Structure formats: C-alpha cells, structure tokens
Amino acid sequence: MASVIEILSPTQVARARDTGALVADILQSLRERSTVGTNLLEIDQWAKEIMLGAGATSCYVDYAPSFGRGPFGHYICTSVNDGVLHGLPHDYALADGDLLSLDLAVILGGVAADSAISFVVGESRPAESIRLIETTERALATAIATAGPGVKLGDISAAIGGVLTGAGYPVNTEFGGHGIGTTMHQDPHVPNDGRAGRGYKLRPGLMLALEPWVMVDTDELVTDDDGWTLRSATGCRTAHSEHTVVVTEDGVDVLTLPSRR
C-alpha cells in the first residue's frame, strides 16, 4: 500500500469519471446476466471481455498482496453466501437464493475505480439476505453523505459503523475502504467503524473507495484453501457494497454510478 496519500489533478479526476462509469456499467451488465445456473467462471469471462473491449486493464489479474496467495489471476471477485471478500472465481453454478457479491476494479486512462454490489440470484428472497444487503447499502449512502472537504476519516468510519452496529451486526475493521487513484489500493485505510473527529482530513482531489461489508453473526474471517476467498467464520451469510468517490470543493462525487458516460 502506498505510503503517500495521492491527490488527483482535475485532468485525472475527469479520467476517473470515465473509469468509474465503466466499472458501474460492467457490474450492472453482470448483475443482469447472472441467473440460476450461471457459473462464476462465466461471470469472470464476461468481465474480462467487457473491460478489455473498452480498452481498460484489470487491477486484479496480476495482483499479489501479502494477504492473498497471488497473483489473483482473474478479473473480478465473486463471493457467494458466506463468502464476503476476494472471492476467487471457480467452477460453481449459482443456485436460486444465493447471495452473490461482485467486486470489480479496473484502470482506464491511467486512473483506477473500484465498486462492489451484492444481490440475491433467482426468485427466492431470503429475508436475512435482503436485510444484509440493504444495511450495507444504507451504510454506504450514509458514508457518502458524511464525506466532504475538511471531514475527518474517523467521521466516515463512525457513520458506517453506526449503521452496521445499529442494525445489530458485528463489524470487522481489518478490511475496509481505502484510497484509490493511479493504483487500486492506497492510503488512507477507511475502517468500517471508528471514532468521529479523528484521522486524516479530506481534501479536494482525494479519491476513496468506501466499502461497508458485514456478516450476520461474527466479525471473524477464515480464508479458503484457494488462498484468497474470505468467508465468515461461522458460515453465516454476508454482503458488501462499495463506491468510488472523489472529494470536491463542496462535497463528494460518486464515480461508480451506472450509465454516467
């Protein structure tokens, strides 16, 4: 992870808008195409075809951080049910009622963007799964509403944590949001819980990937034998929502909304 917090130029921010729109549109396309019987490897292939067709490059294929058994070797993270982060695509066909989280980051024009969505596949609508997803989405919306120039990182973390814990969910702070710019993962780390009024003060030009994620009844993770996929230690279901935002002079702009281009 970078030791210097990167502030983007107006030209880079303009490029980031295109990157964010591409990420959002890929995720929307994958969501529409992911149905009962869809294989996770098909989703990975679709992501590859769309991003390469748009002239973008993957942030994941050659990614080999200390917390994974790298390189990742795929184009998207596909986490199912008790899987919540860094899900390595593998030969699995989605079933009715599966809770699928898709996490995607690409670079276009020299600037990265990162986003994640969670949704239930098929016709089933398990109540706890829907509540999980809605809670992460509400926490993300609260974080975005809190962020802006002069706001401390702790304010954002506290806002996220207030929603997640208020819904009765434990919170893991080992993995959370992060700075993003010319590379995918940068300082600062943005935990999903914290104390308001503390930490780095946000400045215009700073890009952040904000990503509330939660598990029903635990804050402990276990790693699959694949060396990447993180699951809830109890086998409970999980959900994950993420947007890339850029701090502006008067607030933040969400870059990973669908159909911005």
Residue pairs with C-beta under 8 A, 6 or more apart in sequence:
1 178
1 185
1 186
1 187
1 189
2 179
2 183
2 185
2 186
2 187
3 187
4 187
5 179
5 186
5 187
5 188
5 200
5 206
6 179
6 181
6 182
6 186
6 206
6 207
7 203
7 204
7 205
7 206
8 16
8 111
8 181
8 205
8 206
8 207
8 246
9 205
10 205
12 110
12 111
12 181
12 182
13 205
13 207
13 246
15 108
15 109
15 110
15 111
16 111
16 112
16 113
16 181
16 207
16 244
16 246
16 255
17 253
17 255
17 260
18 108
18 109
18 261
19 56
19 106
19 107
19 108
19 109
19 111
19 112
19 113
19 255
20 113
20 115
20 244
20 254
20 255
20 256
20 257
20 260
21 255
21 256
21 257
21 258
21 259
21 260
21 261
22 51
22 54
22 56
22 106
22 108
22 113
22 261
23 104
23 105
23 106
23 113
23 114
23 115
23 244
23 256
24 115
24 256
24 257
24 258
24 259
24 260
25 258
25 259
25 261
26 47
26 50
26 51
26 104
26 106
27 102
27 104
27 115
27 116
27 117
27 258
28 258
28 259
29 46
29 50
30 43
30 46
30 47
30 76
30 102
30 104
31 102
31 117
31 119
33 43
33 46
34 43
34 94
34 100
34 102
34 119
34 121
35 94
35 121
35 122
36 94
36 95
36 96
36 121
36 122
37 93
37 94
38 93
38 94
38 121
39 91
39 92
39 93
39 94
40 78
40 80
40 87
40 89
40 90
40 91
40 92
40 94
41 89
41 90
41 91
43 76
43 78
43 89
43 102
44 74
44 75
44 76
44 78
44 89
47 75
47 76
47 104
48 58
48 75
51 57
51 58
51 75
51 106
54 108
55 108
56 106
56 107
56 108
57 106
57 107
57 108
58 75
58 105
58 106
58 107
59 105
59 106
59 107
59 112
59 114
59 183
59 184
60 72
60 74
60 75
60 76
60 77
60 105
61 71
61 72
61 73
61 74
61 75
62 71
62 72
63 70
63 71
63 72
63 184
64 70
64 71
64 72
65 185
67 86
68 86
68 227
68 228
69 226
69 227
69 228
72 86
72 88
72 228
73 88
74 88
74 89
75 104
76 89
76 102
76 103
76 104
77 85
77 86
77 87
77 88
77 89
77 101
77 102
77 103
77 104
77 116
78 87
78 88
78 89
78 100
78 101
78 102
79 85
79 86
79 87
79 100
79 101
79 102
79 103
79 229
79 230
79 238
79 240
80 87
80 92
80 94
80 98
80 99
80 100
80 101
81 98
81 99
81 237
81 238
82 215
82 231
82 232
82 235
82 236
82 237
82 238
83 101
83 224
83 229
83 230
83 231
83 238
84 101
84 213
84 215
84 221
84 230
84 231
84 232
84 238
84 239
84 240
85 103
85 175
85 213
85 221
85 229
85 230
85 240
86 103
86 228
86 229
86 230
87 101
87 103
87 228
87 229
87 230
88 224
88 226
88 227
88 228
88 229
90 226
94 100
94 121
94 122
95 121
95 122
96 121
96 122
96 123
96 124
97 120
97 121
97 122
97 124
97 125
97 126
97 129
98 120
98 121
98 122
99 118
99 119
99 120
99 121
99 126
99 129
99 132
99 133
99 237
99 238
99 239
100 118
100 119
100 120
100 121
101 116
101 117
101 118
101 213
101 238
101 239
101 240
102 116
102 117
102 118
103 114
103 115
103 116
103 240
103 242
104 114
104 115
104 116
105 112
105 113
105 114
105 115
105 180
105 184
105 209
106 112
106 113
107 184
110 182
111 181
111 182
112 180
112 181
112 182
112 183
112 184
113 180
113 244
113 255
113 256
114 180
114 184
114 209
114 211
114 242
114 244
114 256
115 209
115 242
115 243
115 244
115 256
116 211
116 213
116 240
116 241
116 242
117 241
117 242
118 132
118 133
118 136
118 239
118 240
118 241
119 133
120 126
120 129
120 130
120 133
126 237
128 216
128 237
129 237
129 239
131 167
132 169
132 214
132 216
132 237
132 238
132 239
133 239
133 241
135 163
135 164
135 167
135 169
135 212
135 214
135 239
136 164
136 212
136 213
136 214
136 239
136 240
136 241
137 241
138 163
139 159
139 160
139 163
139 164
139 192
139 212
139 214
139 241
140 160
140 210
140 211
140 212
140 241
140 242
140 243
142 159
142 160
142 162
142 163
143 156
143 159
143 160
143 177
143 210
143 212
144 210
144 243
144 245
144 252
144 254
145 159
146 155
146 156
146 159
147 155
147 156
147 202
147 208
147 210
147 245
147 247
147 251
147 252
148 202
148 247
148 248
148 250
148 251
148 252
149 202
149 203
149 204
149 247
149 248
149 249
149 250
149 251
150 201
150 202
151 201
151 202
152 196
152 197
152 198
152 199
152 200
152 201
152 202
153 188
153 190
153 194
153 198
153 199
153 200
153 202
154 194
154 195
154 196
154 197
154 198
154 199
155 196
155 197
156 177
156 190
156 194
156 208
156 210
157 173
157 176
157 190
157 191
157 192
157 193
157 194
157 195
157 199
158 193
158 194
158 195
158 196
159 196
160 192
160 193
160 210
160 212
161 171
161 191
161 192
161 193
161 194
163 212
164 171
164 192
164 193
164 212
164 214
165 171
165 193
167 214
169 214
169 215
169 216
170 214
170 215
170 217
170 218
170 219
171 192
171 193
171 214
171 219
172 192
172 213
172 215
172 219
172 220
172 221
173 191
173 192
173 193
173 194
174 221
175 213
175 221
175 230
176 189
176 190
176 191
176 192
176 211
177 189
177 190
177 191
177 192
177 208
177 209
177 210
177 211
177 242
178 185
178 186
178 187
178 188
178 189
178 190
178 208
178 209
179 185
179 186
179 187
179 188
179 206
179 207
179 208
179 209
180 186
180 207
180 208
180 209
180 244
181 207
188 199
188 200
188 208
190 208
190 210
192 211
192 212
192 213
192 214
202 208
202 247
203 247
204 247
204 248
204 249
205 246
205 247
206 246
206 247
207 244
207 245
207 246
207 247
207 255
208 244
208 245
208 246
208 247
209 242
209 243
209 244
209 245
210 242
210 243
210 245
211 240
211 241
211 242
211 243
212 240
212 241
212 242
213 238
213 239
213 240
213 241
214 238
214 239
215 232
215 234
215 236
215 237
215 238
216 232
216 234
216 236
216 237
216 238
217 232
217 234
217 236
218 232
218 233
218 234
218 236
220 232
220 233
220 234
221 230
221 231
221 232
221 233
222 230
222 231
222 232
222 233
223 229
223 230
223 231
224 230
224 231
231 238
232 238
242 256
243 254
243 255
243 256
243 257
244 254
244 255
244 256
245 252
245 253
245 254
245 255
246 252
246 253
246 255
